[in-house]
Amino acid sequence: MVCSYQKIWGRQFDSASGHKLKKHIKKRKKLYQFLINTRELLRIIYNVKTRSRFLWNLRDGDNKASLSYPIQQESVVFDIGAYKGSLSKKVYKKFQCQLYLFEPLIEEYEYLKKYFKENSEDVRVFNFGLLDKDEEIYFSDIFGASSIFERPEGNLSIKVKMKSFKSFMEENSIEFIDLMYMNIEGSEYKLLNEIIDTGYIKNVNFLQIQFHSFVDDSTELRRLIRKQLRKTHKCIFNYPFLWESWQKKI
């Protein structure tokens, strides 16, 4: 009888203990998830690029902010660092404007030429990049992010052609650019200084830039360029080291 009682009591005790243990584990899981969420939130708050990406996506920037410019059919739009045209395709679909695409990598260039084949009167594709002088240089072999800078992910092994921004403008008799997109994996610092120093910045109405943080002293370089841009343009949105946009002052 005693043994039966102990067994019954034991089962009751085990059941109660098990229930408490489950509740304890559930609370721990909630606490653990809370800590994970807090850590992720702090990462978003304190990491500049992560915060920019979070806010940009929240705004649906790729489909809204990047396409919010007052572009007309006759407008001249530059996409410097067009890659496979993820942005240019949207721009042309919405505005049917005069597009100039610059892509030094041959595979991506040929893809763009084929894609815009039926729109060749409006869309011009060039197999070179724009910098401060005419030259041939080497790119790192990083898929989707090739650069003039050597990085741990890839070596400088792809030979590409660059053309001076100033000479391109002169040779093609382009006097004014309504909108310029620039995403060139670290070369933006050199190119922007060229555009500012030659005075062509005054001939650009809207400028949407992606600065890159892997370049040495990128924070200071960006600060100095932004200081120069403020003389001729005003910043209309800013997601640091992701996308920022400038409009020419009236």
N, C-alpha and C positions, 0 to 999 in steps of 0.2 A: 504493500500500500504506500509505504514511504517512498519506495523507489519510483512508483508510478507518479506520485505527487511531484517528486523531484524532476522527473522527466517532463511532466506537464509544465511545471514552473520554469524549468530550463528552456523549453520551447518558447514559452511566453517571454522569458527574459531575452532569449536570442532574437525573437521577433521585434521586440521593443528596441533592442540595441541596434538591430539592422536598420530599422526605420530612422533612428537618430543618426546613424552613420550615413544613410542616404541623404538625409537633410543636410548634414555637415558637408558632404561631398558636393552637393548641389550649390550650397553657399560658396564653397571654395571655387567652384567653376565660375560662378557669377563674378566673384572677386577677381579671379584670374583674367576673365574676359574684360572686366572693367579696366584692369591694369594694362592689358594689351591695347585697348581702345585709347586709353590715356596716353600711352607711349606713342601711338600713331598720331594722335592729335598734337602732341608736343613736337613730333618730327615735322608735321606740316607747318606748325607755327614758327619753329626756329630754323628750319632749313629753307633758305630763300627760294631755291629752284623748285622744291617740293611744294611750297606754299603757292608759288606762281602757277604751277601745273594744276593744283587743286582748284584754285579760283578761276583759272582759265576754262577748265572743263565745266565748272559750275555755271559759267556764263555761256557755255557752248561756243567758245571763241572761234574755233575753226570754221563754224558755219554762220556766225553772226558778226563778231567784231572784225574779222578779216575780210568780210564782204560788205562792210557798212559804209563804204566810201561813195561819194557822189560821182560815179564814173559814167561816162556817156560812150556811145558807139565810136566816136572819133578820138576818145582819150587814149593816150600813150601810157602803157603799163609795162614796167620791167619786172621780171621775176629772175633775180640773180641767185643762182643755186637752185634751179628749177627741179632737179633730180628727176622724178618720174611724173611730175606735173600734178601732184595731189591738190595743190592750191590753184595752179593755172587752169585746170579743168573746170573748177568751180567758178573762177573769175570769168572765163570765157562763156560758160553756160549762162551766167547771169547778165553779163554786159555786152558780149560780142564786140569787145573793144580791140584796139591795136596792141597786140601782145608781143613782147620781145623776151624770149626765153634764153637764158645762158646756162649751159651745162657742159663742162669740160670732159666728163667721162663719156667715152664713145658709146657704150651700151645704152646708157640712159638717153643720150642724144638721139640715137637711131630710133629708140622707142618713141620719143617725143615727135620726131619727124613723121613717123608712121601714124601716130595717133592723130596729129593735127593736119594730116595730108589734105583733107578736104577743105581745110580752112587756111590754106597757105597764104592767101591774100591778106588775111588779118593777123595770122600768127607766124612770127619769124623765129626760127630756132637756130642757135649758134653753138658750135662745138668748141667753145672756149669760155673761160671765166673772165671777169673784169677785175683788174687790180690797178696798180699805179704805173705799170710799164709793160711793154710788149716783151714777153719772155716765155720760155718753156721751163716748167718746174716739175717737181715730183710730188704726188699725192700719196698719203698713207692708204693702205688697202683695207679699209674698214667698211664693211657693207652698210650702205645707207648713211654713212657719216665720214666720208673721205675728206682729208684735210691736208693743208700744206705743213701741218705740224706732226712731228713724229710722236706717236703715242704707244703705250704698252700693248694696245690691242692690234696694232698694225704697223708695218714698215713703210717707209717712203719708197715705193716701188713702181708707181704708175705715172708715166710721163704724160703731162697735159699742157695745153696751151693757154696762156693768159694774154689779155689785150688791155692796153691802157684805156681807162674810162674816158679820158679826155679825147684821145684819138678816135675812139669809137663814136663818140658824139659828133665830132667834126666830120668824119668820113661818111656818116649816115645823115648828116644835116638835121640832127634832132636838137631842137631849141628848148623844148620843155617836156618834162615828165610829170604826168598827172599823179601817178602812183608808182612807188618802187617798193617791192618786197625784197628783203635781203636775208638769206639764211645760208651762209657760206663757211660754216664750221671753223670759226676763229679768224678768218681773213677779213672779217667786217671792220676790224680796227684799222687795218692798213687802207682798205678801200674807202672807208668813211673819211679818213684824214685826207686822202687824195681828192675826194669830192668837195670837201670843205676848203682845202687849200687852193684849189683851182677856181673856186667861186661857183662851181656848178650846183652847189647845194641850194642856191637861190632860184634855180630852175627846176626844183623838185617840189611839187605841191604837198603830197602825202608820202611819208616814208615809214614803212613798217619793218623793224629790224629785230633779228634774233641775235643777241649777244651770247657768247659762249664762255663759260667759267673755267674751262680747262687750260686756257691760255695764261701764262705767267702774268701776274699783276693785273688780271682782268678787271677787278673791281675799280682800280685806279684808272685804267685805260678807259673804261666805260664812263667813269665820272668826268674825265677830261673831255671826252667826245660829247657827252650830254651838255657840258658847260658851253661848248662851241655851238651846238645845235640851238641852244636857247637864244642865241643872237638873231637867228633867222626864223625859228620855228617854235611852236608850243607843243608840249606833250599832251596828247589826248587820251591815251591809256598806257598803263605801265605794269607789266608783269615781269619783274626783273629776271634776266637770263632765260626768258622764254620768248615773249613778244612784247614789244612796245611800239607805239605809233606817234608820229610827229606830223603836225600840219604847219604849212608855211604861214607866217604872220601876214596879215593884210597891211 
